[in-house]
Amino acid sequence: MENKKFKKGILFAFLTSIISGIAIFYSKISLTKINPLILTTSRNLYVGFLFILLFIIHRRWGEIKKLKRKQLFILILIGLIGGWLPFYLFFTGLQFTQAIAANLIHKTLFIWVTILAFLFLKEKFNFSYLISFFLIGFANFYLGNLKLTFGKGELMVFIATILWSIENILAKKVLKTVSSETVGLFRMGTGSILLFLTSLATGKADMFPVGDLSKMTVVAIGGTILFFYVYTWYKALKYAPASLVTLILTFSVIVGNILNGAFAGIKLMPKEIYSSIFIGASVFLIFSYTLFIPYAKRHLGRKFSI
């Protein structure tokens, strides 16, 4: 039973990586039309509404009533440091730095989650995971060949990345006793309300795309993609180790490169092609040791060896 859950988590993580690549690609288009903070606030409010709708349709409000005080505290904390503050820091930081620098910093997420998972979740790593870890690190940072200087914007993005890392650890802990949908509801519900209040407090209330059909469509499409990202991500975290699913999430880089080449007319540079090859090989290695090899051993028995 545990093995089935583990495999389910791996597959959800891979699905999340595909959705993430699509989300990043679509966000680049959206940011040219709407203010970054207003875009993420509007989109997150929409996602929070979708989670509420999910609970209403499936009549799951009883889950909220059964929450214990400690669970409720962690869920609200996830909303604060996962759904509110890092979003504000990240998209505000984008105004003071280049998007390519922000993306590079955000790509370090798998490093911090791996470290925190080892320290606080006691997650263990086999040889294949360690190889994948270093291959992905090499692909993201060495092949990227980018010089990064830390200014105000970069610092805000870095703090946001650390907060998202901590959120993943908290989510992994609470997901042992709480459904992934409940975690998603609190993360996006609490976070989006606080983002909305922050937007009002910073004098951006008149920038919300209310009544502008084209901008509201952008928010709805982006929000729907984000909803499925959050939904599948917490499913992955519930069933598989946090460090492992975060490694698989880096496959989103390949999805983004494919979309850029196919639909945005962006010619991929050699470094991006090589980076995609290394990341693809790393994810394939993880799949081999978690899905393919166990399957072959089970069906071929002693005839199969590695």
C-alpha angles and dihedrals in degrees: 000000000000090000091054091051090049092053090046089054092051092051092047089051091053091048089050091052090056091048090046092054090051091046093052091047092050093045091058088057093044095051090065090062105037135037108265096237093043091047095053092043093051092043094048092048088054091050091048088053091051091053090050089050089050091054092047095049093047094038093232100147088111088075090063092051091053095055116120122226094256092049091048091050093052092046092052089047089053088053090052101045097027108033103028123021100039092047090052093046095045098049094040089049089055088068090062101040141036119273091236090058091048091050091050091053092046089053088068088072093100091056095055094042090051092051094045092045090053093048102040106020096036090227115176127218128211124208095267092054092051092050089049090048093055094041091053091046090051092047095048102041112018098040089041087065092194125155110221125196121189114234132147094290095046091049092052091050091047093052089048090053092050091049091051088050091054090046090057091054092049090047092051090053097048093042088071089075105016131063120254090238091058091051090049091050094053094041096052098029098050093035096050094049090052091047089052092051090047090052090051092047092052093051098252098120093112091056096068110115095239110155094007102114096193093051093042088053090053089052093047094050093045091044093052091052090048091049092057090045093055092041095053094038095059089045088055092047092049095056106030137041115282093231093052098048090047090055091051089049089069087074084083087081090066091047090051092050091050092050092046091051096043103039110014096048091233114153110226115234121225091253090057091049092049091045090053091050092053094046092046091051091049094051091045088053091053091049090048094056096040104037118004102044095044088049092051093047091050094050101033098036117191092352088075117074136163 
